[in-house]
Amino acid sequence: MIRLHHLENSRSQRILWLMEELGLDYEIIHYQRDPKTMLAPPALKAIHPLGKSPVITDENRVVAESGAIIEYLIERYGKGRLKPPADSPELDEYRYWLHFAEGSLMPYLVMKLVFSKVETGPVPFFIRPIVKRISREVGKRFIEPNLLQIMQFIDQHLATNRWFAGDSLTGADIQMSFAMEALVSQPLQIQPYAHIRSYVQRMRDLPSYQRALEQGGPLVLSS
């Protein structure tokens, strides 16, 4: 039995979607974030030393990291599903977007979140103006321009592709899903990008995606 160690409101929602799409039997072990820090609880370290989610256990195997879990489940249980054929152009796209999600997109989204917390978090009053100015300048000069370029790139790709690796849903879409939800959680920034918004709605309309949300709980992301 596959066991998913699922942290609320996290990247592990991807793995739930994948297992629902593949029709796998699995068990969810739920973990709650610390209400003050919003970090994962220490109990997850009993499963993997870094104490992060997602992580799965499958018989005597422990597999961590979203991309590694997606590849493992598709290769072991996919039976040819959710991965393009060998040597196809779609396979190149599949590999690219599978790594793009965490390699190119999520770092900027995480930085945006971190600096927004720094700007609004508790700091001594005498350095508060300096902290706010630094945070705003990093956002204005580094984070936002890179995110803008990335959103334009994704939107252009989705203008000619129904899914990230062509006409069929693949593991690349599973991997990109969390970041795409994070993008559309910023309504003002995402408004010009109709293809991104259409893609996310298409993803949300899938029965497997809806079942994953029922199993794992709502995914609530903020800018």
C-alpha positions as CSV (number, residue, x, y, z in Angstrom):
1,M,0.0,0.0,0.0
2,I,1.3,3.4,-1.0
3,R,1.2,5.9,1.9
4,L,1.3,9.6,1.3
5,H,2.5,11.8,4.1
6,H,0.4,14.8,3.3
7,L,0.9,18.2,4.7
8,E,-2.2,20.5,4.5
9,N,-2.0,23.2,1.8
10,S,1.2,22.1,0.3
11,R,2.9,20.6,-2.8
12,S,1.8,17.1,-1.7
13,Q,-1.6,18.0,-3.3
14,R,0.2,17.2,-6.6
15,I,0.8,13.6,-5.5
16,L,-2.8,13.2,-4.5
17,W,-3.9,14.3,-8.0
18,L,-1.4,11.9,-9.6
19,M,-2.6,8.9,-7.6
20,E,-6.3,9.8,-8.3
21,E,-5.5,10.2,-12.0
22,L,-3.7,6.8,-12.1
23,G,-6.5,5.2,-10.0
24,L,-4.1,3.9,-7.4
25,D,-4.9,2.5,-4.0
26,Y,-3.3,4.6,-1.3
27,E,-3.6,5.8,2.3
28,I,-3.2,9.4,3.4
29,I,-1.5,10.3,6.6
30,H,-2.4,13.9,7.4
31,Y,-0.1,16.4,9.0
32,Q,-1.1,19.9,10.2
33,R,1.1,23.0,9.9
34,D,2.2,24.9,13.1
35,P,-0.4,27.7,13.4
36,K,2.2,30.3,14.3
37,T,5.1,29.4,12.0
38,M,3.1,27.6,9.3
39,L,5.9,25.0,9.1
40,A,5.5,21.3,8.9
41,P,5.4,19.5,12.3
42,P,8.4,17.6,13.6
43,A,6.6,14.3,13.2
44,L,7.5,14.3,9.5
45,K,11.2,13.9,10.4
46,A,10.3,10.4,11.5
47,I,9.6,9.6,7.9
48,H,12.4,11.6,6.2
49,P,15.3,13.4,7.9
50,L,14.3,16.8,6.3
51,G,10.8,16.6,7.6
52,K,9.2,17.9,4.4
53,S,6.1,17.0,2.4
54,P,5.4,15.4,0.0
55,V,7.0,12.1,0.9
56,I,5.6,8.6,0.2
57,T,6.3,5.2,1.6
58,D,5.8,2.2,-0.7
59,E,6.6,-1.1,0.9
60,N,10.2,-0.6,2.1
61,R,10.9,2.4,0.0
62,V,10.8,6.1,1.0
63,V,10.6,8.5,-1.8
64,A,10.8,12.3,-1.3
65,E,10.6,15.4,-3.6
66,S,7.6,16.0,-5.8
67,G,9.4,15.4,-9.1
68,A,11.1,12.2,-7.9
69,I,7.7,10.9,-6.5
70,I,6.0,11.7,-9.8
71,E,8.6,9.9,-11.9
72,Y,8.6,6.9,-9.5
73,L,4.8,6.5,-9.5
74,I,4.5,6.9,-13.3
75,E,7.3,4.5,-14.0
76,R,6.2,1.8,-11.5
77,Y,2.4,2.1,-11.8
78,G,1.6,4.2,-14.9
79,K,1.5,1.4,-17.4
80,G,2.4,3.9,-20.2
81,R,0.0,6.6,-18.9
82,L,0.9,10.2,-18.2
83,K,4.3,10.1,-20.0
84,P,4.8,10.7,-23.7
85,P,6.3,7.9,-25.9
86,A,10.1,7.5,-26.0
87,D,11.9,9.7,-28.6
88,S,8.8,11.8,-29.2
89,P,9.0,15.7,-29.2
90,E,6.4,15.6,-26.4
91,L,8.9,13.7,-24.2
92,D,11.3,16.6,-24.4
93,E,8.6,19.0,-23.4
94,Y,7.6,16.6,-20.6
95,R,11.1,16.6,-19.1
96,Y,11.5,20.3,-19.5
97,W,8.3,21.3,-17.6
98,L,8.8,18.6,-15.0
99,H,12.0,20.3,-14.0
100,F,10.9,23.9,-14.8
101,A,8.3,23.9,-12.0
102,E,10.8,23.8,-9.1
103,G,13.9,24.9,-11.0
104,S,12.7,28.1,-12.6
105,L,9.3,29.1,-11.4
106,M,8.8,28.2,-7.7
107,P,12.0,29.9,-6.5
108,Y,10.6,33.3,-7.5
109,L,7.2,32.5,-6.0
110,V,8.8,31.5,-2.7
111,M,11.0,34.6,-2.7
112,K,7.9,36.7,-3.3
113,L,6.2,35.1,-0.3
114,V,9.3,35.4,1.9
115,F,9.9,39.0,1.2
116,S,6.2,39.9,1.7
117,K,6.4,38.2,5.1
118,V,9.6,40.2,5.9
119,E,7.9,43.4,4.9
120,T,4.9,42.8,7.2
121,G,6.5,40.8,9.9
122,P,7.6,42.0,13.4
123,V,10.9,44.0,13.4
124,P,12.3,46.7,15.7
125,F,10.6,50.0,14.9
126,F,13.9,51.8,14.2
127,I,14.8,49.5,11.3
128,R,11.3,49.0,10.0
129,P,11.6,51.6,7.2
130,I,14.9,50.1,6.0
131,V,13.5,46.5,6.0
132,K,10.5,47.6,4.1
133,R,12.5,49.5,1.5
134,I,14.9,46.6,0.9
135,S,12.0,44.2,0.6
136,R,10.2,46.5,-1.9
137,E,13.4,47.1,-4.0
138,V,14.2,43.4,-4.2
139,G,10.6,42.8,-5.4
140,K,10.6,45.6,-7.9
141,R,14.1,45.1,-9.3
142,F,14.5,41.3,-9.2
143,I,11.5,39.2,-8.3
144,E,8.7,40.9,-10.3
145,P,10.6,41.3,-13.5
146,N,11.6,37.6,-13.5
147,L,8.1,36.5,-12.7
148,L,6.7,38.7,-15.5
149,Q,9.0,37.2,-18.0
150,I,8.1,33.7,-16.8
151,M,4.4,34.3,-17.0
152,Q,4.7,35.6,-20.5
153,F,6.7,32.6,-21.5
154,I,4.2,30.1,-20.0
155,D,1.2,32.0,-21.5
156,Q,2.8,31.8,-24.9
157,H,3.4,28.1,-24.6
158,L,-0.2,27.4,-23.5
159,A,-1.5,29.4,-26.4
160,T,-0.6,26.5,-28.7
161,N,-0.6,23.6,-26.2
162,R,-3.7,22.2,-24.4
163,W,-1.4,20.7,-21.7
164,F,2.3,21.4,-21.0
165,A,3.6,18.4,-23.1
166,G,1.1,18.7,-25.9
167,D,-2.5,17.5,-26.3
168,S,-2.5,15.0,-23.4
169,L,-2.2,15.3,-19.7
170,T,1.1,14.2,-18.3
171,G,3.2,14.2,-15.1
172,A,4.5,17.6,-16.2
173,D,1.1,19.0,-15.6
174,I,0.9,17.3,-12.2
175,Q,4.3,18.9,-11.3
176,M,3.3,22.4,-12.6
177,S,-0.1,22.4,-10.9
178,F,1.0,23.8,-7.5
179,A,2.9,26.7,-9.1
180,M,0.0,27.4,-11.5
181,E,-2.4,27.6,-8.6
182,A,0.0,30.0,-6.9
183,L,0.2,32.2,-10.0
184,V,-3.6,32.6,-10.3
185,S,-3.9,33.4,-6.6
186,Q,-2.5,36.8,-7.7
187,P,-5.5,38.2,-9.6
188,L,-4.1,41.5,-10.6
189,Q,-0.8,40.1,-11.9
190,I,-2.4,37.2,-13.7
191,Q,-5.3,39.0,-15.3
192,P,-3.6,39.7,-18.7
193,Y,-2.6,36.0,-19.2
194,A,-5.8,34.4,-20.5
195,H,-4.1,31.1,-21.5
196,I,-2.8,30.6,-18.0
197,R,-6.2,31.2,-16.5
198,S,-7.9,28.9,-19.0
199,Y,-5.3,26.2,-18.3
200,V,-5.9,26.3,-14.6
201,Q,-9.7,26.2,-15.0
202,R,-9.2,23.2,-17.4
203,M,-7.1,21.5,-14.7
204,R,-9.6,22.2,-12.0
205,D,-12.5,20.8,-14.0
206,L,-10.8,17.3,-14.1
207,P,-12.7,14.8,-11.9
208,S,-9.3,13.4,-10.7
209,Y,-8.2,16.9,-9.6
210,Q,-11.5,17.5,-7.7
211,R,-11.2,14.1,-6.0
212,A,-7.7,15.0,-4.9
213,L,-9.0,18.2,-3.3
214,E,-11.7,16.2,-1.5
215,Q,-9.1,13.8,-0.1
216,G,-6.4,16.3,0.8
217,G,-8.5,19.4,1.7
218,P,-8.7,22.8,0.0
219,L,-5.6,24.4,-1.6
220,V,-5.5,28.0,-0.4
221,L,-2.6,30.1,-1.7
222,S,-2.1,33.8,-1.4
223,S,0.2,36.3,-3.1
